[in-house]
Amino acid sequence: MTSISSINPTSGKVFSELELHSEEKVNHALKKATEAFEHWKDTDVFERIELLRNVSKILRERKQEYGELISTEMGKVIKQSVAEVLKCADTFDYFADNANKMIEPEYFQTDAASSMVSYEPVGTVLSIKPWNFPFWQVLSAASHILVGGNTMLLKHSSEVPACALELEKLFLDAGFPEGVFQTLLIDGKTASSLISRDEIAAVSFTGGYNAGREVAKEAAWNMKKFVLELGGSDPFIVFEDADVEKAAEVAVPSRFTNTGQTCIAAKRFIIAESVAERFAEQFAELTEKLKIGDPMDPDTDIGPLVSRQRVNDIQNQVKDAISKDAKPIISGGKIEGEGFFYSPTVLLDVNKDMKVMREETFGPIAPIITFKTEEEAIDIANDSEFGLGASIWSRDREKATELADKLETGMVGVNAFFRPEACMPFGGVKKSGMGRELSRIGFHEFMNVKSVKVY
């Protein structure tokens, strides 16, 4: 493969075709990043902060332009694409406001005259990111990786090469020195081969489990730091004392935002038997009101899936469930015609042996399973290889908080859908990955934590 073809999922036609970077160009980029790091790491943190503010300003000014690019290249509905761009701006504002405190040395009382912990950038971070949030996935990591004094090389998904190139331009337009942030148009095999290179200090990866495991192997073998976010199959648990109508209202965007192509989306609806019928009726009624169509139409709620393969994957998961006696209360399915459209599907009488419960469902399907006791609900929720996020619904906040502690996840929302925020660490456990992005904790993932004692 010598080029990348970007397909517009709304039409199924080629949007752009770009040449992959040559070995010579990749080597030049690595050298450039290394040289840039030598200056960038010593740049005053307040200068770096001002450049973050420039990025935020440009994101807000170009929100419509960037939103349209996202919608064209991967099919997200325009109102969500624009919101993604603005969320990136908010994240850069957060780290602009807080990075100087995060990077300050900490002092401790010991037997020495002076004891401190300092935070120093590690070097060039190779960032391998997916297509589903083409700006957010990159910029949420870049915000704290760069302000800490590291440089960054982006290997973006082959589904969104135009977004990848625009992101490099964004940083240059904001005044970042050349080499601090660069995009590489390379395939996965080439990206993996870069991990062992001396120029690469660490890896930030978001994507599927199998690819993430290979990244982790390569990074560990070469003693490189890595952070992995590998997707999820998040439980949405509704107890009998919950506000069922509110839970159903929130459940719809929790499942169908970005046409269900979201790692932290609600994917397994675990509902108390006594309120399951009421929840399912309300959920189905609201789901049927979602408008499917052109993602550029501001009234559209459901756009296309990113690729034909994604449609096939969803179809296979639904067929498996129905073959094992799941009952569709909204049948949904593939929409014939141009593009990769799939109408939302809601399934009842789901059991734990179905693919919709065992695998990550990256599309607009919603399986509903019931439980009788709190213990059963937690057992169903934890019976997954994944452990990214979760949502618990109960009017008894104290009980819900206690049950949240029993969930094997990295994040939990009580009476709400957990939405990533710059001030909160983002990441999971089990096959959902390791390490964290965002917040003070994410900032320190790619810093050398150095203890110094002076006697």
N, C-alpha and C positions, 0 to 999 in steps of 0.2 A: 504494500500500500504506500503510495507516494503522495496522496492527497486525502483531505477530509471533505465529505459532502454533507452539508447541513440541510436537513429536510424540514420543510415547513409542515408540521403535523396537521394543520388545518386543511391543506390542499393535497398533501402527500407528494408535493413536488420539491425539487432542489431549490433551496433558498440561496446558498452560496457554496462555492467549492474552493478550498484553500490548500495550498501546497504544504506538506509537512516540512518542518525544519530539517535541514541537512545536519549530518554529524558535525560538520565544521561550524555551523551556526549555533548548535547546542553547546559545543565546546567554548565558543566565544561568549555565550551567555553565562556559562558557569564562571569563566574567568572574570567577566564584567561584574558579576554578583560578588565575587570574592574581593575584588578591588574596591567596589563600592562599600562593602562592609567595613573596611579599614577606616574609612572616613565617617560613615554613618554611625558607627558605634560610639564615636567620640563627639558626635554632634550633640549640643546641649538639648536636654529633654524638652525644654520649652520651645526650641526651634522645631523639633519633631512634632510637638503638640500643635503648633500653628499650621503645619502642613496637614495634619488630620482635620483641622477646622476647614481648610481649603477644600478637602475632599468632600466633607459634609455639605459645604456650600454648593459645590458643583452638582452633587447628587440631587439636591433640592431644586436647583435651577433646571436640570435636565431630566427630571423625574418622568415626564411624559415620553421623551425621546428614548430613554433607557427602558421604560416600561413597554413601549411598542417593540423594541428589539427583543426583549424577553418573550413577549407574547407571540411574535412571529417565529422565533427560532425554536421554542419548546412548547408553545400552545397554552400557556397560563392565561387566564382571563385578565383583561387589561386592568381592572380595578385592583386585582391582587398583585399584578406585576408592579404597578405604581406604588402600592403599599410596601412591597418588598424593597424597593429603592429607598423609600422614606425610612424604613426600619434600619437600613444600612447607615443612613445619615444620622439617625438617633444614636446608633452604636458608636460611630466615630466621635460624636459629641460627648458621649459618656467617657470614653477613654481620654479624650482631650481634657476633660474636667478632672480626671482622677489618676492619670498615669504618673504624674509627678509624685503623688503620695505612694503609689504602688512600688516605685523604683527606689524610694528612699531607704537607706540602710536602717536596720533595726538594732538596737543596743540592749545588752543583757548584763545582769549582775553575775559575775563568776569570780574565780580566784585571781583573774588577770586584772591589770590596771584598766584595760578597755577590752570589751568583747562585742563584736558586731557581726551581723549577717548582711552581706551586700548581694545585689542582684545585677548580673552582667549578661549581656546578650550572648547566645551560643554561636551565631554565625548565620549561614544561609539555610533557610528552611524550605524544603521541597514540599509544596502544597498540592495534593492530588484531590480534586473536587468533582462532585457530580452535577448533573444537569437540572435537577428539579427546582433548585433555587439558585440560578446561575450567578446572581450578584451576591445574595446573602451568604451562601456557603463559602464564598471566597472572602468577602469583605469582613464578615464576622470574625474570621481567623486573622486576616491581615491587620485589622484594627489594633490588636494587642501585640501581634508578632512584630510589626514594624515600629510601633512607638517604643518598644523595648530596646530598639537598636539593632534588630536582626534585619537581614535582607530576605527576599522571598522570590522563589521561582514557582510559577503556577503551571501545572499540567491539568488543564480543565477537561471535562468530558468531551468526547468527539461529537456529541450531539449539539454542543453550543460553542463552536469555535469563534463565531463573530462576537459573542459576548466576551469571550476570553481576550480577544484582541482589544476590545473596547475598554476593558478593565485596565490594561496596561496604559492605554492612552489617558484614562482618567487620572492615574497617578502622575503621569508626566505633566498633564494640564494643571494639576494641583501644585506643581513646583517640586515634586520629589526628584532628587538627583537620579540621573540615568543609572540603571543597574540595581537600584534598591528594590524595585518590583518589576519582574519581567514575566511575560507569557511565553511558554514553549508549546508549539504545535507539534506534538509527538504522540506516538501510540503508547499503550500501556506497558508493553515489553521494554521499550526504550526508557520509560519513566522508572520502571523497576531497576533497570541497570544503573541508573544514576545514584541510587541510594548508597552504593559502595564507594562512590567517588569521594575523594578527600574534600572536595569543595562543598559537599553537603554535610551539614551538621545535625539535622533533625528532619523529621517527616510529619506533616499534618495530613491525615487521610480521612475522607468521608466517602462512604460507598458501601458496596456489598460485602458480606462476610468473607467469601472465598478470596476476593481480591485483597481485602484487608488483612487476612491471615498471611498471604504471601508477602505483603508489605512488611508486616510485623516480623516475619522470619528473616527477611533480608536486612531489616534495620537492626534486629537483635544480633544477628551474625556479625554485623559490622559495628556493633556497640554504638548505635545511633539512637537518640531519644525519639519516641514516636507517640502520637496521640491518634486514637482511632475512634470514629463514630460510624457504626456499622448497621444502622437501621433498627427497626423495632416492630413489635406486634402489640401495641399498647392496649391494655385492658381499660374499659370504661365501665365501672361498677356502680350499679344503682340499687341501693338498699330500699326496703319497703317503707322506711320512714322518710324517704327523700321527697323533694319537690319534683315529682315525676314530670310535670309539664315543662318546668325550667330545664331539667336534665335533657329531655328530648329536644328542646329548642337549641340547646348548646351542642348536643350530639351531632346535629346535621352539619354545621360548619366544621366541627371537630373531625368528622369523617371525610367530607367531600371538598374541603378547601384544596386547591391545586388539583382538582379532579381525583383526589385521594392519593396523589403521588407525593406523600409527605412522610418522612421517617417517624415523626412524632405524632402522626394522626391517630385518633382513636380507631382501632382496627378489630377489637373483639369486644362486643357489647354483652356484658355479664349482668343479667337483670334478675332481681328477686322474683320468684315465681308468682307471688301475689300481685305484683304490679306490672308484670311482663306484657300482658295484653294491652293495658293502657299505654305503656311506653311505646310499644310497637305501633299502635294505631297513630299516636301523635307523631312519632318519628317518620312513619310512612307518609302521612298527610303532608308534612313539611318537606319531605324529600321530593314528592311529586310536584311541588311548586317551583322547584329549581329549573331555571331556564338553561337549556342546552343549545349551543350554537357557536357562532363566530366569536372567538375570544376578544376581538377588537371592539365588539359591541359592549358598551358599559353596563348593559342590563344582563349580560350573560353570566351565569353562575358556574356552568360546567363546560369546559372546553375539551379539546381532543386529548387523548393520551399521547405520550411523546413519540411513540413508534408503533408500527404494526406488530412487532414482537410483544410489546406490552399488552396490546389487545388480546393476542393469543394466550398469553400467560393468565390473564384475568379470566378469559373464557374457560380455560382448563380447570382453574380453581373452582369456578361456579359449577361446571359440569360434574366435577368430583363430588361436590356437596350434594347436588340434586340426586346423583346416583346412589348416595348413602342416606336418602330420605329427608334431606332438608327441603323446606317448603318456601318457595319465593312468594312474598307478599307484594313485592314489586319485581317483576321479571327482568326488566332492563335488557341489557345485552348489546352486542355489536350493532352499530347503525351503518347500514350500507350506504355507499356513495364515496365522495372524495374525503380524504383525511382519515384519522384514526380515532373515531368517536365511539364511545361506549356509554350507554345509558345506565344510571345508577340501579343497582340490584340490592334488595334487602331480603335476607334469608332468615326463616324461623326454624325451630326444631334442629338446631345445629348441635353436633357433638364434638368431642375433643379429638376424634380420629380423622376429621375432615381437613383437607389442605387449607381451608380458610382459617382454621384454628392453629395449624402446625406451621404454616409458612407465613412470611410477610406478604400481605395483600397490598400491592402498590397500584391501586386503582379504585374506582367507585363501587365497591361491594361492601356490604355491612352484614356480618353474621351476628345473630342474636342467640345466646345460650342462657338458660335459666339456672337458678340455684335455690336451695331451701334454707341453708344456714350460712352464717358469716364465715365459718371455717371452710365450707365448700366454695364460697366465692373467692376466698384468698387462694385456695388450692388451685382452682381453675386459672386464676390470674397468673400464678407463679408457674403453672405447667406450660412453660414456653422456653425455648432456647434464648429468647431475647429478654432484655431488661432495660429498656430505654425510659419510657415515661408511663404514667398511669393517671386515671381520674377516678375519684371516689365521690359518691353522692349520698349524703345523709344530713338530716336536720340536726343530728347529734354531732356537733363538731368535735367534741372530745373523743367520742368513740371513733369517728372517722380518722382523726389524727393518730390514734393508737393503731388502727388497722393499717394506716399508711406506712407505719414502721415495719409491718410484716410483709410488705410488698418488695419483691426483689427487682427494684428499678433504681435508676439514677435520679428520677424526678417524679413528683406526685402533685396533682392539683386536687384540692378538696373543694367540692361544689363549684368547680370551674375546670376548664380545659387548660393544661399547663402550656403557656406560651413562652418561648425563649425571650429573655431580657438580658441586656448587657451586664447588669449588676449581679446576675445569678449564674452559677456554673452550669454548663450544658454538657451532658454525656450520660452514658449508661453502664450497665454491668452485664455479665454473661456474654453472649454473642453480640451484644449491642456495642461492645467496644471497651476501651479503657482510656483513662485520662479525661481531661475536661477542657472545653473552650469557654471563652467569655469570663467575666468577673476577675477578681484578683487572683483566683486560683488558676484560671486559664492563662492569664498574663504570665504567671511564674512557671508555667509548663515549659516555656522555651527560654528560660533564663537560667544561667548557672548560679545556683544558690551557694555562696561562698562564706564560710565561717572564718573569722579572723580574731585572734586573741593576741593582745599586746601586753607584755609583762614589763 
